Amino acid sequence: MLSIIAGSASAEPWSIEPRLGASANYDTNPALIELNPGSEEHIAALVALPLRYDADGLALSLSPGARISNSSGYSSLASSYTHIDGSAQFTNELGSTTLQGGLARDSSLYHVGGLVNGIGVRRDTASTGADWTRSLTERSVLQLDASWSRVNYGQNAILLTDYKYLSAGPTFAFDLSERNTIKVLSNYGRYQSLNGITESTSENLQVGFVRQLNELWTLSTTAGYTRSTNSEKFFVGPFFLGSVSSSLNGAVYSATLTRQSEQFNFSGGVSRSLQPAGFAFLSRQDSVNLTATYMRSERWDFALNTVWNQARNPMPIGGPGALGTANIDVRYFYAQLTANWHWTQQWVISMHATRVSEQSHPPPFSAASSGVSVDIVRHFLRIDL
């Protein structure tokens, strides 16, 4: 679709900004193994080739990238990955329309909810989405969002289930004043395992409030109610006996505080939501995240990124197709501190310190890994095509 749209446009605004680099890292337990963990050292090549098209009212992008590691397989945090993302955005005086798509292959260990007893497997993802935004009046905006994703895991996946997920819903925003905005949000989601045994449907309605505290700080909040229905087919031997359903109802919410300035940026938030995570049904996820960046000088900048997530994952008792469900609770923590040294305008040396930990039950499981890495990346100047 992206190439068809681009084919009718002039090639004059096309540009590419390649990035090539190398990475060396050391991790104490990159496979997240509970018993007898082993440290590993790895090197990898980093490649990114973002391609862009910019014209009046039309912006296109195609961004392939890869990490090519000497770590074989996908059972490590140091595993290789490849991805390609594309988008097309159309804008006019009334609003915008954005189409997005992506393909990725990486390890399940990279993703919250994909950590199951330290077993990382290949994860193939295909996704697409659309966003339509239109100004109804000078103070009101209507937005429609829809997304679809499909995830397949490697054959050695334990408890993880291949799935597809569809989500769509509208958002209405109204400016009460220059600093205050209210929102009404609604969403419908449908989660289906590709083996056809389990599925979840969810609906939620939320009310949001955005407050511009001052020129730098903004507070955004939403709160509402969600209703989810889980359906599972069950068997006795090869014979299908019927389906059973269960429901999960409760509150969903989010609160985010952000700061935007030339030197220091900050974003912190808490949330509760229903999300797909590779288990039999939608998972209830409570999250706390914090991101901060500090520009000390033209040569030095620093970043901190942390995520804490607690997921309650419903699972069929006795495996897929068995009667009844039980919950697997997973706690995940990730933190990374980064220092970037801009050696020259094109060369950047990035130093990272990372901590990852995982806990789950039942059965009880706990593992953690600490790591350091150094990336040397060459940013090429924009090349007009």
LINQUINOR-V477148 format. One record per pair of residues at least 12 apart in sequence whose ideal C-beta (glycine too) atoms are under 8 Angstrom apart, sorted by the first residue. I is the first residue (numbers start at 1). J is the second residue. If there is no record, write none. Layout:
<<I;J> <I;J>>
This chain:
<<1;88> <1;99> <1;101> <2;60> <2;62> <2;86> <2;87> <2;88> <2;101> <5;58> <5;60> <5;88> <6;53> <6;60> <9;53> <9;55> <9;58> <9;60> <10;55> <11;385> <13;53> <13;54> <13;55> <14;51> <14;52> <14;53> <14;384> <14;385> <15;51> <15;52> <15;53> <15;54> <15;382> <15;383> <15;384> <15;385> <16;49> <16;50> <16;51> <16;52> <16;382> <16;383> <16;385> <17;50> <17;52> <17;379> <17;380> <17;381> <17;382> <17;383> <18;48> <18;49> <18;50> <18;380> <18;383> <19;46> <19;47> <19;48> <19;49> <19;50> <19;377> <19;378> <19;379> <19;380> <20;45> <20;46> <20;47> <20;48> <20;377> <20;378> <20;380> <21;45> <21;46> <21;47> <21;375> <21;376> <21;377> <21;378> <22;43> <22;44> <22;45> <22;46> <22;375> <22;376> <23;43> <23;44> <23;45> <23;46> <23;67> <23;373> <23;374> <23;375> <23;376> <24;41> <24;42> <24;43> <24;44> <24;373> <24;374> <25;41> <25;42> <25;43> <25;44> <25;78> <25;352> <25;371> <25;372> <25;373> <25;374> <26;39> <26;40> <26;41> <26;371> <26;372> <26;373> <27;39> <27;40> <27;42> <27;76> <27;77> <27;78> <27;354> <27;369> <27;370> <27;371> <28;368> <28;369> <28;370> <28;371> <29;367> <29;368> <29;369> <29;370> <30;42> <30;71> <30;76> <30;77> <30;78> <30;369> <30;371> <31;75> <31;76> <31;77> <31;109> <31;118> <31;120> <32;77> <32;109> <32;115> <32;118> <32;120> <32;356> <32;358> <32;367> <32;368> <32;369> <33;118> <33;367> <34;117> <34;118> <34;365> <34;366> <34;367> <37;367> <37;369> <40;71> <40;76> <40;78> <42;69> <42;70> <42;71> <42;76> <42;78> <43;69> <43;70> <44;67> <44;68> <44;69> <44;70> <44;71> <44;78> <44;80> <45;66> <45;67> <45;68> <46;65> <46;66> <46;67> <46;375> <46;377> <47;65> <47;66> <47;68> <48;63> <48;64> <48;65> <48;66> <49;63> <49;64> <49;65> <50;62> <50;63> <51;63> <57;90> <57;91> <57;92> <58;88> <58;89> <58;90> <58;91> <59;87> <59;88> <59;89> <59;91> <60;86> <60;87> <60;88> <60;89> <61;85> <61;86> <61;87> <62;84> <62;85> <62;86> <63;84> <63;85> <63;86> <64;82> <64;83> <64;84> <65;82> <65;83> <65;84> <66;80> <66;81> <66;82> <66;83> <67;80> <67;81> <67;82> <68;80> <73;122> <74;106> <74;107> <74;108> <74;109> <74;120> <74;121> <74;122> <74;123> <74;154> <75;107> <75;109> <75;119> <75;120> <75;121> <76;107> <76;109> <76;120> <77;107> <77;109> <77;110> <77;120> <77;356> <77;369> <77;371> <79;106> <79;107> <79;109> <79;120> <80;106> <81;104> <81;105> <81;106> <81;107> <81;110> <82;104> <82;105> <82;106> <83;102> <83;103> <83;104> <83;105> <83;106> <84;102> <84;103> <84;104> <85;100> <85;101> <85;102> <86;100> <86;101> <86;102> <87;99> <87;100> <87;101> <94;134> <94;135> <95;132> <95;133> <95;134> <95;135> <95;141> <96;131> <96;132> <96;133> <97;130> <97;131> <97;132> <97;133> <98;130> <98;131> <98;132> <99;128> <99;129> <99;130> <100;127> <100;128> <100;129> <100;130> <100;131> <101;127> <101;128> <101;129> <102;125> <102;126> <102;127> <102;128> <103;125> <103;126> <104;123> <104;124> <104;125> <105;122> <105;123> <105;124> <105;125> <106;122> <106;123> <106;125> <107;120> <107;121> <107;122> <107;123> <108;120> <108;121> <108;122> <108;123> <108;153> <108;157> <108;160> <108;278> <110;123> <111;123> <111;277> <111;278> <112;277> <112;285> <112;307> <112;309> <112;311> <112;332> <112;334> <113;275> <113;277> <113;278> <113;279> <113;283> <113;285> <113;309> <113;311> <113;313> <113;330> <113;332> <114;160> <114;277> <114;278> <115;330> <115;332> <115;358> <115;360> <116;157> <116;158> <116;159> <116;160> <116;360> <117;158> <117;360> <117;363> <117;365> <118;358> <118;365> <118;367> <119;156> <119;157> <119;158> <121;153> <121;154> <121;155> <121;156> <121;157> <121;160> <122;153> <122;154> <123;151> <123;152> <123;153> <123;154> <124;151> <124;152> <124;153> <125;149> <125;150> <125;151> <126;149> <126;150> <127;147> <127;148> <127;149> <127;150> <128;147> <128;148> <128;149> <129;145> <129;146> <129;147> <129;148> <130;144> <130;145> <130;146> <130;147> <131;143> <131;144> <131;145> <132;144> <132;145> <139;174> <139;175> <140;172> <140;173> <140;174> <140;175> <141;172> <141;173> <142;170> <142;171> <142;172> <142;173> <143;170> <143;171> <143;172> <143;173> <144;168> <144;169> <144;170> <144;171> <145;167> <145;168> <145;169> <145;170> <145;171> <146;166> <146;167> <146;168> <147;166> <147;167> <147;168> <148;164> <148;165> <148;166> <148;167> <149;164> <149;165> <149;276> <150;163> <150;164> <150;165> <150;194> <151;163> <151;164> <151;165> <151;276> <151;278> <152;194> <153;278> <159;279> <159;315> <159;328> <160;278> <160;279> <161;193> <161;194> <161;195> <161;198> <161;278> <161;279> <161;280> <161;320> <162;193> <162;194> <162;195> <163;191> <163;192> <163;193> <163;194> <163;276> <163;278> <164;191> <164;192> <164;194> <165;189> <165;190> <165;191> <165;192> <165;276> <166;189> <166;190> <167;187> <167;188> <167;189> <167;190> <168;187> <168;188> <168;189> <169;185> <169;186> <169;187> <169;188> <170;185> <170;186> <171;183> <171;184> <171;185> <171;186> <172;184> <178;212> <179;211> <179;212> <179;213> <180;209> <180;210> <180;211> <180;212> <181;209> <181;210> <182;207> <182;208> <182;209> <182;210> <183;206> <183;207> <183;208> <183;209> <183;210> <183;222> <184;205> <184;206> <184;207> <184;208> <185;204> <185;205> <185;206> <185;207> <185;208> <185;222> <185;224> <186;203> <186;204> <186;205> <186;206> <187;202> <187;203> <187;204> <188;201> <188;202> <188;203> <189;201> <189;202> <189;203> <189;274> <189;282> <190;202> <191;276> <191;281> <191;282> <193;280> <193;320> <195;320> <196;233> <197;232> <197;233> <197;280> <197;316> <197;320> <197;321> <198;230> <198;231> <198;232> <198;233> <198;280> <198;281> <198;316> <198;320> <199;230> <199;231> <199;281> <200;228> <200;229> <200;230> <200;231> <200;274> <200;281> <200;282> <201;228> <201;229> <201;231> <202;226> <202;227> <202;228> <202;229> <202;274> <202;282> <203;226> <203;227> <204;224> <204;225> <204;226> <204;227> <204;252> <204;274> <205;224> <205;225> <206;222> <206;223> <206;224> <206;225> <206;252> <206;253> <207;222> <207;223> <207;224> <208;220> <208;221> <208;222> <208;223> <209;221> <209;222> <216;259> <216;260> <216;261> <217;257> <217;258> <217;259> <218;257> <218;258> <218;259> <218;260> <219;255> <219;256> <219;257> <220;254> <220;255> <220;256> <220;257> <220;258> <221;253> <221;254> <221;255> <221;256> <222;253> <222;254> <222;255> <223;251> <223;252> <223;253> <223;254> <224;251> <224;252> <224;253> <225;249> <225;250> <225;251> <225;252> <226;249> <226;250> <226;251> <226;252> <226;273> <226;274> <227;247> <227;248> <227;249> <228;247> <228;248> <228;249> <228;274> <228;281> <228;282> <229;245> <229;246> <229;247> <229;248> <230;245> <230;246> <230;247> <230;248> <230;281> <230;282> <230;314> <230;325> <231;243> <231;244> <231;245> <232;244> <232;245> <232;280> <232;316> <232;321> <232;325> <233;321> <234;321> <234;322> <234;323> <235;321> <235;322> <244;323> <244;324> <246;314> <246;325> <248;274> <248;282> <248;284> <248;314> <250;284> <251;272> <252;271> <252;272> <252;273> <252;274> <253;270> <253;271> <253;272> <254;269> <254;270> <254;271> <254;272> <254;273> <255;269> <255;270> <255;271> <256;268> <256;269> <257;269> <262;295> <263;294> <263;295> <264;292> <264;293> <264;294> <264;295> <265;291> <265;292> <265;293> <266;290> <266;291> <266;292> <267;289> <267;290> <267;291> <267;292> <268;289> <268;290> <268;291> <269;287> <269;288> <269;289> <270;286> <270;287> <270;288> <271;285> <271;286> <271;287> <272;284> <272;285> <272;286> <272;287> <273;285> <273;287> <277;311> <277;313> <279;313> <279;314> <279;315> <279;328> <280;313> <280;314> <280;315> <280;316> <280;320> <280;325> <281;313> <281;314> <281;325> <282;314> <283;311> <283;312> <283;313> <283;314> <284;311> <284;312> <285;309> <285;310> <285;311> <285;312> <286;309> <286;310> <286;311> <287;307> <287;308> <287;309> <287;310> <288;307> <288;308> <288;309> <289;306> <289;307> <289;308> <290;304> <290;305> <290;306> <291;303> <291;304> <291;305> <291;306> <292;304> <298;342> <299;341> <299;342> <299;343> <300;339> <300;340> <300;341> <300;342> <301;339> <301;340> <301;342> <302;337> <302;338> <302;339> <302;340> <303;336> <303;337> <303;338> <303;340> <304;335> <304;336> <304;337> <304;338> <305;334> <305;335> <305;336> <305;338> <306;333> <306;334> <306;335> <306;336> <307;332> <307;333> <307;334> <307;335> <308;331> <308;332> <308;333> <309;330> <309;331> <309;332> <309;333> <310;329> <310;330> <310;331> <310;332> <311;329> <311;330> <311;331> <311;332> <312;327> <312;328> <312;329> <313;327> <313;328> <313;329> <313;330> <314;326> <314;327> <315;327> <315;328> <326;362> <328;360> <328;361> <328;362> <329;360> <329;361> <330;358> <330;359> <330;360> <331;358> <331;359> <331;360> <332;356> <332;357> <332;358> <333;355> <333;356> <333;357> <333;358> <334;354> <334;355> <334;356> <335;354> <335;355> <336;352> <336;353> <336;354> <336;355> <337;352> <337;353> <337;354> <338;350> <338;351> <338;352> <339;351> <345;379> <346;378> <346;379> <346;380> <346;381> <347;376> <347;377> <347;378> <347;379> <348;375> <348;376> <348;377> <348;379> <349;374> <349;375> <349;376> <349;377> <350;374> <350;375> <350;376> <350;377> <351;372> <351;373> <351;374> <352;371> <352;372> <352;373> <352;374> <352;375> <353;370> <353;371> <353;372> <354;369> <354;370> <354;371> <354;372> <354;373> <355;368> <355;369> <355;370> <355;371> <356;368> <356;369> <356;370> <356;371> <357;369>>
